[in-house]
Amino acid sequence: MPETQTEEYITITGTAEEVVYKNPDNGYIVITMDIDGSPETVVGTLGDIVEGESLILRGNYTANAKYGRQFKAVTCERKLPTTAAEIRRYLGSGVIKGIGPAMATKITAAFGEESLDIIENDPKRLSTLNGISVDKALYIGTEFRKLNGIRSIIEFLQKYEISPLTASLVWKAYEGDSVKTVRDNPYLLCGEDFNVDFSSADRIAGDLGLSMFSSDRIKAGITYVLRENANAGHTCVPRKSLTEIVCPLIRVDEEDFDKALYEGIEEGIFEEYETARRNYIFLAEYYKAEEYIAKKTATMLKLSAPLNKDYAEDIAAIEWQENIQYESLQKAAINAALGNNIFILTGGPGTGKTTTLNAVIKICEAKKKRIMLAAPTGRAAKRMSDLTGRPAKTIHRLLEVDFSGKSGKPKFKHHDRNPLNADIIIIDEMSMVDTLLFEALLRAVKLESKLIMVGDSNQLPSVGAGNVLRDLISSKMIPTIELKEIFRQAAESLIITNAHKIVGGEMPELDNRKKDFFFMPTAGDDDTAKLVLDLTKTRLPKSYGYSPIDDIQVLSPTKMGTAGTKELNRMLQLVLNPPSHMKKEIRFFDTVFRAGDKVMQIKNDYDVVWKRGGESGTGIFNGDIGIIYEADVSNSLLYIDFDGRKSVYTSEMFSKLEHAYAITIHKSQGSEYKAVVMPLTLYSNNLLYRNLLYTGVTRAKEILIIVGTREAVVKMVENNKKTNRFSCIKAMLEENYEE
C-alpha cells in the first residue's frame, strides 16, 4: 500500500461480534464489530475472521445507499483474545476443528488465560481433560498452529493488496515456511500457481530491501511478460522482442537480462527454440506442448498409409442409400479422410463440411470402426451431435478429468499410457482448440487411430494460447482439403453469401431486407443499445415468435461501452428478467443473480458436479451457458441448468459466472443461435477486424441483425488483421518430419 494512501486511513480497534457474510473464494467479509461498546458494520477483503477475535483495522467510513454507514477496511491485524471469557468465545466459534462450545468451556475452565498458549506449545496437557485423547490433543495443537500460520501469511500479503485466496494457496505450497519463503523470494508469487502481478511482488521486494538486479527479480519479470503474452494468445515471444519489452519494464540492462534468462533456461523455467529467422523464448509448458504436438503429428504422418486406395465404391453406395450426389471436392475429401491417419477438412459455411463428414462416418460404421466425436465446448458438441445424429462429447469429457494428482491442476485419465479406444476420432470446431488442449488430445490418440479435424481457419483463433488449426494448415504437411463451393440451398441465405464476401474482403449486402441478413443504422452508442433492447425484448419475439432467452443472442465485439456486453447485460436483465417478489435473487458485489437469469461460465471448473436425468458427471467449462432456475438466498446457493446438466453453485463459485444476455463474439465460438443481434459501433475501434465480423455473422442460423454504423462494418471488412500469434508448431513439425 503506498504511504501516501495509508496516511489518510483511520484505525479502529474492537472485537468481532458477528460474522454477517463471508465469501471463501475471495475473502470478502461483512462483520459486526464492538468498538467501545458500540456496534459498527465492517466490510472488506479480510479473510476468515471469527467471532471473538480482537482486530485492529485500517480504512475509512463510507455511506452505503442500502446498508447505511460502514467501515471499509483495507488492512486487518488480528490480536488473539487474552481473557478467559474472550478465549472461550473464540474457541467456541469453531475456529479450530474439533473444538465446539462445550469443549471450549471445559478448556478455559481448566486453563483460563493460558489456554491458547497451552494449545500452541504444550497441547498434550489437554488430554488431562475428560473426552480429549492424546491424539486429539495433538491434532488440536496442529490445527491451531496451522491457523496462525495461514493468518500470518494473509496479514503479510494483505498490505500489498494480495487476496486471502492467494495467501491460502501460498500456505498450501509452503505451509509453516510461507512468510519466510515469500520474504526470501517474493517473485515466487508471480509463478503460475499464484499469478500475482509482477508489480505487487516488486513492491514486497522493495520494502524488504532486495536488489532490483537479482536474477530472481529478472526471471520473474520475464515470466510475467511471457504469461501476459500467453494470455494474449502467443505461446512464445521472439528473443529480441522479449529483451526490448522486459529491460525497460523492470529497469535492467541486457547483460543482466541475458544472465537471468539463461539461468532460467538451465532451471527449466524457460525454453529457447531457434528457427531459420529468429530465436523464440517459451514458458516451459508451452514449449513442451508444441514440441509434443510436432513430434506426434510427424510420427502420424510417417505412419499414414499412402493415399492409393480409391473409396469410389463406398462413396457411390452412400450416394445411393442417401439419395445424394457429392461434388468432386467432397469425394476427394472423403477419400483423404479415409486414407490418412491425420486429416483436416476445412471450409466456410454452406460448403458441405457436415455432409462430407457424415459420409465418412457412415462408411466407417459400415466397416465396423469405433468412432468418437468431440468438440471444444458443450454447445459445439451438442451441435455436432444434432448434425451427425451421433453422440458427441466435449474434448474434456472425452479425455475424462483425473483429480487424483497432488498438483491441484486437472489431468486427464486418457493419455499416452491409457489412450482412447477408438479407430476414428473426429474433432469439430478445431479453430477453438488451443495448444495445451491439443497436446492433451494427441497424447490420448493411438498411433494406429485416425484423427480427422474439422474447422474453419477464417474463424477467430482459440481463447487459449496458440493458433493450432491455422498452423497445421499453413505447414502444408497435413493432408488438407478446403471445400469452397456454396451449395444451392445455402446460397439462398444472405447470411452465408455475406459471410463469404466478408472473408474475401468485399462489403456484405446491407440493404436487402427480403432475406435473413439485416442492417439497422443508428446515430450513436446510446441509440444502438436502445434498439438492441427493443429487438430482443419486443420486435423479434413478436415478428418471429423467438424466445428472448433461448433463441436470441446478442453478440458484441467488446465488453466495454454502452453497446458492450457489460452494460447491455445490465439493461437486458432489467427488461427480460426484472425484479419480482416471485423471483429470489442473490447479490454478489455489484452483480445480482436472479432466478430466471441467463448466465455463462467464464472459467473452466473441473469439479462442478452436474446431473442430467440418471446421468452425473463433473465439469462446467468456459463458455457454457445456463439458466438459473432457483436461488437459495439463506444458503447463498444458485441452481443452474446448463443445457440439461443441473448444477448447484455455492457463493465461492459465483465469481466464475457472468450474465449472458449479451456475450462477446469471441465467447460465441462453436455456438449457433436462431437469431443474432450484433451491435457494431466505432467505440470498440481496436477490435474492428475482419475475422471477428465473420465469426459473429456465422453464429446466426436463421436471422442476423447488425445494429450500428456502416462505418464500423466497412472498417471491419477492410481490416484484414489476422490474429497473428507467435508459435513454433509449423517449424517444429517441419524439423521433426525431416528427421
ROKE-645203 format. One line per field, with one value per residue (C-alpha): residue in three letters; chain; x, z, y. Coordinates in steps of 0.25 Angstrom, whole numbers, plus 5000, padded with zeros to 4 digits. Example, Ala and Ser with C-alpha at 12.3 -4.5 7.8 and 13.67 -1.06 7.14 Angstrom:
2
rest = [ALA;SER] $
kette = [A;A] $
x = [5049;5055] $
z = [5031;5029] $
y = [4982;4996] $
end
This chain:
739
rest = [MET;PRO;GLU;THR;GLN;THR;GLU;GLU;TYR;ILE;THR;ILE;THR;GLY;THR;ALA;GLU;GLU;VAL;VAL;TYR;LYS;ASN;PRO;ASP;ASN;GLY;TYR;ILE;VAL;ILE;THR;MET;ASP;ILE;ASP;GLY;SER;PRO;GLU;THR;VAL;VAL;GLY;THR;LEU;GLY;ASP;ILE;VAL;GLU;GLY;GLU;SER;LEU;ILE;LEU;ARG;GLY;ASN;TYR;THR;ALA;ASN;ALA;LYS;TYR;GLY;ARG;GLN;PHE;LYS;ALA;VAL;THR;CYS;GLU;ARG;LYS;LEU;PRO;THR;THR;ALA;ALA;GLU;ILE;ARG;ARG;TYR;LEU;GLY;SER;GLY;VAL;ILE;LYS;GLY;ILE;GLY;PRO;ALA;MET;ALA;THR;LYS;ILE;THR;ALA;ALA;PHE;GLY;GLU;GLU;SER;LEU;ASP;ILE;ILE;GLU;ASN;ASP;PRO;LYS;ARG;LEU;SER;THR;LEU;ASN;GLY;ILE;SER;VAL;ASP;LYS;ALA;LEU;TYR;ILE;GLY;THR;GLU;PHE;ARG;LYS;LEU;ASN;GLY;ILE;ARG;SER;ILE;ILE;GLU;PHE;LEU;GLN;LYS;TYR;GLU;ILE;SER;PRO;LEU;THR;ALA;SER;LEU;VAL;TRP;LYS;ALA;TYR;GLU;GLY;ASP;SER;VAL;LYS;THR;VAL;ARG;ASP;ASN;PRO;TYR;LEU;LEU;CYS;GLY;GLU;ASP;PHE;ASN;VAL;ASP;PHE;SER;SER;ALA;ASP;ARG;ILE;ALA;GLY;ASP;LEU;GLY;LEU;SER;MET;PHE;SER;SER;ASP;ARG;ILE;LYS;ALA;GLY;ILE;THR;TYR;VAL;LEU;ARG;GLU;ASN;ALA;ASN;ALA;GLY;HIS;THR;CYS;VAL;PRO;ARG;LYS;SER;LEU;THR;GLU;ILE;VAL;CYS;PRO;LEU;ILE;ARG;VAL;ASP;GLU;GLU;ASP;PHE;ASP;LYS;ALA;LEU;TYR;GLU;GLY;ILE;GLU;GLU;GLY;ILE;PHE;GLU;GLU;TYR;GLU;THR;ALA;ARG;ARG;ASN;TYR;ILE;PHE;LEU;ALA;GLU;TYR;TYR;LYS;ALA;GLU;GLU;TYR;ILE;ALA;LYS;LYS;THR;ALA;THR;MET;LEU;LYS;LEU;SER;ALA;PRO;LEU;ASN;LYS;ASP;TYR;ALA;GLU;ASP;ILE;ALA;ALA;ILE;GLU;TRP;GLN;GLU;ASN;ILE;GLN;TYR;GLU;SER;LEU;GLN;LYS;ALA;ALA;ILE;ASN;ALA;ALA;LEU;GLY;ASN;ASN;ILE;PHE;ILE;LEU;THR;GLY;GLY;PRO;GLY;THR;GLY;LYS;THR;THR;THR;LEU;ASN;ALA;VAL;ILE;LYS;ILE;CYS;GLU;ALA;LYS;LYS;LYS;ARG;ILE;MET;LEU;ALA;ALA;PRO;THR;GLY;ARG;ALA;ALA;LYS;ARG;MET;SER;ASP;LEU;THR;GLY;ARG;PRO;ALA;LYS;THR;ILE;HIS;ARG;LEU;LEU;GLU;VAL;ASP;PHE;SER;GLY;LYS;SER;GLY;LYS;PRO;LYS;PHE;LYS;HIS;HIS;ASP;ARG;ASN;PRO;LEU;ASN;ALA;ASP;ILE;ILE;ILE;ILE;ASP;GLU;MET;SER;MET;VAL;ASP;THR;LEU;LEU;PHE;GLU;ALA;LEU;LEU;ARG;ALA;VAL;LYS;LEU;GLU;SER;LYS;LEU;ILE;MET;VAL;GLY;ASP;SER;ASN;GLN;LEU;PRO;SER;VAL;GLY;ALA;GLY;ASN;VAL;LEU;ARG;ASP;LEU;ILE;SER;SER;LYS;MET;ILE;PRO;THR;ILE;GLU;LEU;LYS;GLU;ILE;PHE;ARG;GLN;ALA;ALA;GLU;SER;LEU;ILE;ILE;THR;ASN;ALA;HIS;LYS;ILE;VAL;GLY;GLY;GLU;MET;PRO;GLU;LEU;ASP;ASN;ARG;LYS;LYS;ASP;PHE;PHE;PHE;MET;PRO;THR;ALA;GLY;ASP;ASP;ASP;THR;ALA;LYS;LEU;VAL;LEU;ASP;LEU;THR;LYS;THR;ARG;LEU;PRO;LYS;SER;TYR;GLY;TYR;SER;PRO;ILE;ASP;ASP;ILE;GLN;VAL;LEU;SER;PRO;THR;LYS;MET;GLY;THR;ALA;GLY;THR;LYS;GLU;LEU;ASN;ARG;MET;LEU;GLN;LEU;VAL;LEU;ASN;PRO;PRO;SER;HIS;MET;LYS;LYS;GLU;ILE;ARG;PHE;PHE;ASP;THR;VAL;PHE;ARG;ALA;GLY;ASP;LYS;VAL;MET;GLN;ILE;LYS;ASN;ASP;TYR;ASP;VAL;VAL;TRP;LYS;ARG;GLY;GLY;GLU;SER;GLY;THR;GLY;ILE;PHE;ASN;GLY;ASP;ILE;GLY;ILE;ILE;TYR;GLU;ALA;ASP;VAL;SER;ASN;SER;LEU;LEU;TYR;ILE;ASP;PHE;ASP;GLY;ARG;LYS;SER;VAL;TYR;THR;SER;GLU;MET;PHE;SER;LYS;LEU;GLU;HIS;ALA;TYR;ALA;ILE;THR;ILE;HIS;LYS;SER;GLN;GLY;SER;GLU;TYR;LYS;ALA;VAL;VAL;MET;PRO;LEU;THR;LEU;TYR;SER;ASN;ASN;LEU;LEU;TYR;ARG;ASN;LEU;LEU;TYR;THR;GLY;VAL;THR;ARG;ALA;LYS;GLU;ILE;LEU;ILE;ILE;VAL;GLY;THR;ARG;GLU;ALA;VAL;VAL;LYS;MET;VAL;GLU;ASN;ASN;LYS;LYS;THR;ASN;ARG;PHE;SER;CYS;ILE;LYS;ALA;MET;LEU;GLU;GLU;ASN;TYR;GLU;GLU] $
kette = [A;A;A;A;A;A;A;A;A;A;A;A;A;A;A;A;A;A;A;A;A;A;A;A;A;A;A;A;A;A;A;A;A;A;A;A;A;A;A;A;A;A;A;A;A;A;A;A;A;A;A;A;A;A;A;A;A;A;A;A;A;A;A;A;A;A;A;A;A;A;A;A;A;A;A;A;A;A;A;A;A;A;A;A;A;A;A;A;A;A;A;A;A;A;A;A;A;A;A;A;A;A;A;A;A;A;A;A;A;A;A;A;A;A;A;A;A;A;A;A;A;A;A;A;A;A;A;A;A;A;A;A;A;A;A;A;A;A;A;A;A;A;A;A;A;A;A;A;A;A;A;A;A;A;A;A;A;A;A;A;A;A;A;A;A;A;A;A;A;A;A;A;A;A;A;A;A;A;A;A;A;A;A;A;A;A;A;A;A;A;A;A;A;A;A;A;A;A;A;A;A;A;A;A;A;A;A;A;A;A;A;A;A;A;A;A;A;A;A;A;A;A;A;A;A;A;A;A;A;A;A;A;A;A;A;A;A;A;A;A;A;A;A;A;A;A;A;A;A;A;A;A;A;A;A;A;A;A;A;A;A;A;A;A;A;A;A;A;A;A;A;A;A;A;A;A;A;A;A;A;A;A;A;A;A;A;A;A;A;A;A;A;A;A;A;A;A;A;A;A;A;A;A;A;A;A;A;A;A;A;A;A;A;A;A;A;A;A;A;A;A;A;A;A;A;A;A;A;A;A;A;A;A;A;A;A;A;A;A;A;A;A;A;A;A;A;A;A;A;A;A;A;A;A;A;A;A;A;A;A;A;A;A;A;A;A;A;A;A;A;A;A;A;A;A;A;A;A;A;A;A;A;A;A;A;A;A;A;A;A;A;A;A;A;A;A;A;A;A;A;A;A;A;A;A;A;A;A;A;A;A;A;A;A;A;A;A;A;A;A;A;A;A;A;A;A;A;A;A;A;A;A;A;A;A;A;A;A;A;A;A;A;A;A;A;A;A;A;A;A;A;A;A;A;A;A;A;A;A;A;A;A;A;A;A;A;A;A;A;A;A;A;A;A;A;A;A;A;A;A;A;A;A;A;A;A;A;A;A;A;A;A;A;A;A;A;A;A;A;A;A;A;A;A;A;A;A;A;A;A;A;A;A;A;A;A;A;A;A;A;A;A;A;A;A;A;A;A;A;A;A;A;A;A;A;A;A;A;A;A;A;A;A;A;A;A;A;A;A;A;A;A;A;A;A;A;A;A;A;A;A;A;A;A;A;A;A;A;A;A;A;A;A;A;A;A;A;A;A;A;A;A;A;A;A;A;A;A;A;A;A;A;A;A;A;A;A;A;A;A;A;A;A;A;A;A;A;A;A;A;A;A;A;A;A;A;A;A;A;A;A;A;A;A;A;A;A;A;A;A;A;A;A;A;A;A;A;A;A;A;A;A;A;A;A;A;A;A;A;A;A;A;A;A;A;A;A;A;A;A;A;A;A;A;A;A;A;A;A;A;A;A;A;A;A;A;A;A;A;A;A;A;A;A;A;A;A;A;A;A;A;A;A;A;A;A;A;A;A;A;A;A;A;A;A;A;A;A;A;A;A;A;A;A;A;A;A;A;A;A;A;A;A;A;A;A;A;A;A;A;A;A;A;A;A;A;A;A;A] $
x = [5000;5006;5010;5002;4989;4992;4994;4979;4973;4968;4970;4959;4960;4950;4944;4937;4923;4916;4920;4909;4914;4927;4931;4942;4946;4951;4952;4941;4934;4924;4924;4918;4929;4928;4936;4936;4922;4916;4913;4919;4918;4931;4933;4946;4954;4960;4960;4954;4950;4943;4934;4942;4955;4961;4964;4972;4966;4971;4962;4951;4936;4927;4912;4905;4891;4885;4892;4896;4909;4920;4935;4942;4955;4967;4976;4974;4983;4978;4981;4978;4968;4974;4963;4957;4943;4949;4957;4944;4936;4947;4949;4934;4933;4938;4951;4959;4954;4950;4946;4932;4925;4925;4939;4943;4937;4944;4958;4956;4951;4963;4974;4968;4976;4987;4978;4983;4998;4996;4989;5000;5012;5008;4995;4997;4992;4979;4978;4977;4962;4951;4947;4961;4971;4985;4983;4972;4980;4992;4982;4976;4990;4994;4981;4983;4998;4993;4982;4992;5001;4990;4987;5001;5003;4989;4993;5007;5001;4989;4998;5001;4986;4988;4976;4973;4970;4984;4990;4983;4989;5003;5000;4997;5010;5019;5011;5019;5030;5021;5025;5039;5039;5032;5041;5053;5048;5035;5036;5031;5017;5018;5018;5006;5001;4999;4998;5002;5004;5019;5018;5012;5024;5033;5027;5029;5044;5046;5041;5050;5062;5064;5073;5066;5077;5075;5073;5060;5054;5058;5053;5040;5039;5042;5031;5021;5023;5023;5010;5003;5007;5001;4988;4988;4989;5005;5011;5025;5032;5043;5056;5059;5045;5045;5058;5052;5040;5046;5058;5051;5039;5047;5059;5071;5081;5083;5095;5087;5075;5083;5089;5076;5069;5079;5079;5064;5066;5076;5066;5055;5046;5048;5052;5058;5055;5063;5057;5063;5058;5059;5060;5048;5046;5035;5030;5033;5019;5016;5030;5027;5013;5017;5029;5020;5010;5020;5027;5013;5008;5021;5020;5005;5009;5020;5011;5000;4997;4999;4986;4986;4972;4960;4948;4939;4930;4928;4924;4915;4908;4905;4900;4890;4886;4884;4879;4890;4901;4915;4923;4937;4944;4935;4938;4953;4951;4944;4956;4966;4959;4959;4973;4981;4984;4982;4974;4968;4955;4952;4943;4933;4918;4909;4921;4916;4926;4915;4910;4924;4927;4914;4919;4932;4924;4915;4926;4934;4922;4919;4933;4931;4940;4940;4937;4938;4933;4936;4937;4943;4931;4917;4909;4919;4918;4902;4902;4911;4902;4890;4896;4902;4892;4903;4907;4918;4925;4934;4948;4950;4939;4945;4958;4952;4958;4966;4966;4976;4988;4994;4997;4983;4983;4974;4980;4973;4970;4973;4988;5000;4999;4983;4979;4965;4959;4955;4959;4954;4954;4947;4949;4939;4942;4957;4959;4955;4965;4977;4991;4991;4977;4982;4994;4985;4977;4988;4994;4981;4981;4987;4997;4989;4976;4971;4970;4960;4960;4949;4948;4949;4962;4956;4949;4955;4966;4965;4963;4975;4989;4992;4987;4987;4978;4984;4998;4995;4989;5000;5010;5005;5009;4996;4986;4976;4964;4957;4942;4939;4926;4914;4902;4890;4881;4892;4893;4879;4884;4889;4896;4904;4907;4911;4920;4928;4928;4934;4945;4948;4949;4936;4925;4913;4900;4894;4881;4874;4862;4856;4865;4871;4882;4878;4886;4879;4887;4887;4892;4902;4904;4892;4883;4889;4887;4873;4870;4877;4868;4855;4859;4862;4850;4839;4841;4848;4839;4826;4830;4836;4832;4846;4849;4858;4865;4866;4866;4872;4887;4893;4908;4917;4932;4935;4931;4932;4924;4909;4908;4917;4913;4915;4905;4896;4895;4890;4880;4875;4874;4865;4855;4856;4856;4852;4852;4840;4835;4833;4848;4858;4872;4886;4895;4910;4917;4911;4904;4891;4888;4873;4864;4862;4875;4883;4898;4911;4923;4935;4946;4948;4943;4946;4940;4926;4916;4905;4893;4885;4873;4880;4894;4904;4918;4927;4932;4926;4935;4938;4927;4916;4902;4891;4879;4877;4865;4866;4873;4874;4877;4878;4889;4895;4893;4889;4883;4887;4883;4894;4886;4880;4892;4887;4898;4898;4907;4912;4916;4931;4927;4919;4932;4933;4919;4914;4901;4900;4888;4900;4913;4926;4927;4940;4931;4921;4931;4925;4911;4899;4887;4874;4875;4887;4887;4900;4903;4915;4920;4933;4934;4942;4951;4963;4954;4949;4955;4950;4950;4943;4932;4932;4931;4920;4912;4914;4908;4894;4885;4872;4873;4885;4883;4894;4891;4900;4908;4912;4926;4928;4925;4934;4945;4944;4943;4955;4964;4969;4977;4979;4980;4995;5001;5015;5016;5026;5018;5020;5035;5036;5027;5036;5048;5042;5037;5051;5058] $
z = [5000;4996;5008;5003;5004;5017;5024;5020;5027;5041;5051;5059;5069;5075;5075;5064;5070;5058;5044;5035;5022;5016;5003;5004;4989;4990;5005;5005;5019;5026;5041;5053;5062;5076;5077;5091;5094;5081;5069;5055;5042;5035;5021;5013;5007;5021;5020;5030;5043;5054;5066;5078;5071;5074;5062;5058;5045;5036;5026;5024;5027;5015;5013;5006;5000;5004;5017;5023;5030;5028;5031;5019;5024;5015;5025;5037;5049;5058;5073;5080;5091;5105;5116;5119;5114;5101;5099;5102;5092;5081;5083;5083;5070;5063;5058;5062;5056;5068;5078;5080;5091;5101;5100;5099;5113;5118;5113;5118;5132;5134;5128;5128;5121;5118;5109;5096;5100;5104;5091;5083;5091;5100;5094;5101;5114;5108;5109;5124;5122;5120;5106;5100;5096;5093;5078;5079;5087;5077;5066;5072;5074;5060;5055;5064;5059;5044;5047;5052;5040;5030;5037;5037;5022;5020;5028;5022;5007;5011;5012;4997;4993;4990;4993;5005;4994;4988;5002;5005;4992;4997;5010;5003;4996;5007;5020;5032;5024;5016;5021;5021;5007;5001;5009;5003;4989;4987;4972;4974;4975;4960;4957;4950;4963;4969;4957;4966;4957;4956;4961;4974;4976;4973;4984;4994;4989;4990;5004;5008;5002;4992;4980;4967;4959;4966;4956;4963;4960;4945;4944;4950;4940;4928;4933;4935;4921;4915;4923;4918;4904;4906;4911;4898;4890;4888;4892;4891;4889;4879;4888;4883;4885;4899;4903;4897;4906;4919;4920;4921;4928;4940;4938;4936;4925;4914;4921;4934;4926;4918;4930;4937;4924;4922;4937;4936;4923;4931;4943;4933;4935;4920;4907;4895;4881;4869;4855;4842;4844;4859;4873;4882;4897;4903;4917;4918;4918;4904;4899;4903;4897;4884;4883;4886;4876;4865;4869;4870;4857;4849;4854;4850;4836;4834;4838;4830;4818;4805;4798;4788;4791;4784;4792;4780;4782;4797;4793;4782;4792;4801;4790;4786;4801;4804;4790;4790;4779;4785;4777;4773;4784;4794;4789;4789;4804;4807;4801;4808;4822;4820;4814;4824;4839;4841;4832;4832;4826;4825;4818;4821;4824;4813;4807;4811;4822;4830;4818;4815;4830;4830;4818;4825;4838;4830;4822;4835;4842;4831;4833;4848;4852;4866;4865;4875;4872;4880;4880;4890;4896;4901;4891;4879;4884;4884;4870;4865;4871;4865;4851;4851;4858;4867;4881;4883;4895;4899;4898;4913;4915;4904;4911;4925;4936;4947;4961;4967;4965;4976;4968;4969;4953;4946;4938;4928;4930;4915;4911;4905;4915;4914;4900;4895;4890;4876;4862;4857;4865;4859;4865;4861;4862;4862;4861;4876;4881;4888;4889;4903;4900;4886;4893;4903;4892;4884;4896;4896;4881;4878;4866;4858;4860;4850;4854;4846;4849;4844;4845;4838;4839;4836;4849;4861;4868;4881;4894;4900;4894;4881;4867;4864;4853;4845;4848;4844;4830;4827;4829;4817;4823;4828;4817;4816;4807;4807;4802;4794;4786;4793;4791;4784;4797;4805;4794;4797;4811;4811;4824;4817;4804;4812;4821;4809;4804;4817;4816;4802;4807;4800;4807;4811;4805;4815;4809;4805;4815;4808;4813;4827;4828;4832;4835;4844;4845;4858;4861;4873;4884;4893;4881;4877;4891;4891;4878;4883;4895;4886;4876;4887;4896;4886;4871;4869;4878;4872;4858;4858;4871;4877;4891;4896;4905;4897;4883;4882;4885;4886;4881;4883;4879;4893;4908;4910;4905;4905;4894;4901;4908;4922;4920;4911;4921;4932;4923;4917;4931;4935;4923;4921;4935;4944;4960;4965;4979;4972;4968;4978;4976;4982;4981;4978;4979;4968;4961;4964;4961;4960;4957;4942;4938;4926;4931;4925;4932;4929;4935;4934;4946;4946;4959;4958;4960;4950;4948;4936;4938;4943;4938;4946;4944;4947;4940;4934;4925;4919;4910;4915;4916;4926;4933;4948;4952;4967;4976;4991;4998;5012;5008;4997;4986;4971;4964;4949;4937;4926;4915;4923;4933;4946;4956;4970;4971;4985;4987;4985;4971;4967;4962;4951;4945;4938;4931;4917;4911;4903;4901;4893;4879;4884;4894;4884;4876;4874;4876;4867;4870;4863;4863;4866;4869;4867;4871;4864;4867;4866;4881;4880;4869;4873;4872;4858;4849;4838;4845;4857;4848;4840;4853;4858;4845;4844;4858;4853;4848;4843;4845;4847;4850;4851;4859;4858;4848;4833;4836;4847;4837;4826;4835;4840;4825;4821;4833;4830;4842;4844;4859;4857;4868;4871;4871;4866;4863;4848;4849;4859;4850;4838;4847;4852;4839;4833;4844] $
y = [5000;5013;5022;5034;5025;5019;5033;5036;5024;5023;5012;5005;4994;4985;4971;4963;4961;4954;4950;4954;4949;4943;4939;4928;4930;4944;4946;4957;4958;4966;4967;4974;4979;4984;4997;5003;4997;5002;4993;4996;4989;4986;4981;4977;4966;4962;4947;4937;4945;4938;4943;4947;4952;4965;4973;4986;4991;5002;5008;5019;5020;5020;5022;5011;5014;5001;4998;5011;5015;5004;5004;4999;4992;4991;4984;4975;4972;4961;4960;4947;4948;4950;4948;4934;4939;4944;4931;4923;4930;4930;4915;4912;4919;4907;4913;4901;4888;4878;4889;4893;4902;4891;4887;4902;4904;4891;4896;4910;4906;4897;4906;4920;4931;4921;4912;4917;4917;4902;4898;4904;4900;4888;4882;4869;4875;4876;4861;4862;4867;4857;4854;4858;4847;4850;4848;4858;4868;4867;4869;4882;4887;4885;4891;4904;4905;4904;4914;4924;4921;4924;4937;4941;4940;4946;4958;4959;4959;4968;4980;4979;4976;4962;4954;4944;4934;4935;4935;4922;4916;4921;4914;4901;4901;4905;4903;4908;4914;4922;4936;4933;4927;4940;4949;4941;4942;4950;4947;4933;4939;4942;4927;4920;4915;4929;4938;4951;4963;4966;4980;4974;4965;4976;4985;4974;4972;4987;4988;4977;4983;4973;4976;4980;4974;4960;4948;4944;4958;4958;4943;4948;4959;4950;4940;4952;4957;4942;4939;4953;4949;4935;4942;4949;4936;4935;4922;4929;4942;4946;4947;4961;4966;4960;4967;4980;4979;4973;4982;4996;4990;4985;4995;4985;4985;4974;4967;4965;4960;4950;4944;4943;4937;4926;4923;4921;4912;4903;4902;4898;4911;4915;4909;4914;4910;4914;4915;4920;4934;4936;4930;4929;4928;4920;4917;4902;4897;4903;4898;4884;4885;4890;4880;4868;4873;4874;4860;4853;4859;4856;4841;4840;4846;4836;4824;4829;4819;4825;4830;4819;4813;4819;4818;4821;4809;4812;4827;4822;4813;4824;4833;4822;4820;4835;4839;4850;4854;4858;4869;4865;4872;4866;4852;4856;4860;4846;4839;4847;4845;4830;4829;4836;4835;4850;4859;4873;4877;4892;4902;4913;4912;4905;4898;4884;4880;4873;4865;4861;4857;4849;4841;4838;4834;4824;4818;4815;4810;4800;4795;4793;4804;4810;4825;4836;4850;4863;4878;4888;4893;4887;4895;4891;4877;4877;4884;4873;4862;4869;4870;4856;4848;4842;4845;4855;4860;4872;4869;4870;4859;4850;4851;4850;4859;4852;4858;4848;4856;4865;4877;4883;4884;4875;4864;4854;4839;4837;4840;4832;4821;4820;4824;4825;4812;4818;4815;4829;4841;4853;4867;4879;4894;4892;4907;4907;4897;4903;4898;4891;4885;4879;4873;4866;4861;4856;4849;4841;4837;4823;4824;4814;4822;4833;4847;4856;4870;4879;4894;4908;4915;4928;4928;4934;4926;4920;4927;4920;4922;4916;4916;4901;4899;4911;4906;4892;4896;4906;4896;4889;4876;4871;4865;4877;4879;4892;4892;4905;4903;4909;4899;4904;4903;4910;4921;4925;4930;4944;4941;4930;4938;4951;4943;4938;4953;4957;4947;4951;4966;4970;4978;4970;4973;4982;4988;4975;4974;4962;4951;4947;4958;4972;4985;4995;5008;5016;5030;5026;5016;5020;5018;5005;5000;5004;4997;4985;4984;4987;4976;4966;4968;4972;4972;4959;4951;4958;4956;4942;4936;4935;4933;4945;4935;4923;4927;4941;4944;4958;4958;4970;4971;4977;4977;4992;5004;5006;4995;4986;4973;4978;4990;4982;4971;4981;4987;4973;4967;4979;4977;4962;4957;4969;4968;4962;4957;4944;4943;4941;4948;4948;4960;4957;4970;4979;4967;4962;4947;4945;4933;4933;4939;4934;4932;4928;4920;4929;4919;4904;4898;4883;4879;4885;4873;4872;4863;4860;4850;4838;4842;4850;4856;4867;4879;4892;4899;4913;4918;4908;4916;4912;4917;4920;4912;4915;4924;4920;4933;4927;4918;4926;4915;4916;4905;4905;4897;4896;4890;4879;4878;4883;4888;4895;4907;4912;4926;4923;4919;4932;4939;4929;4934;4946;4949;4944;4952;4958;4952;4955;4950;4942;4935;4931;4922;4908;4912;4915;4923;4924;4939;4948;4963;4969;4984;4990;5004;5011;5011;4997;5003;4994;4981;4984;4974;4964;4951;4956;4961;4947;4939;4947;4946;4931;4929;4932;4921;4928;4943;4953;4967;4977;4990;5001;5009;5006;5012;5001;4990;4996;4997;4982;4977;4985;4982;4968;4968;4953;4949;4946;4939;4935;4919;4909;4897;4899;4900;4888;4880;4882;4879;4866;4861;4862;4854] $
end
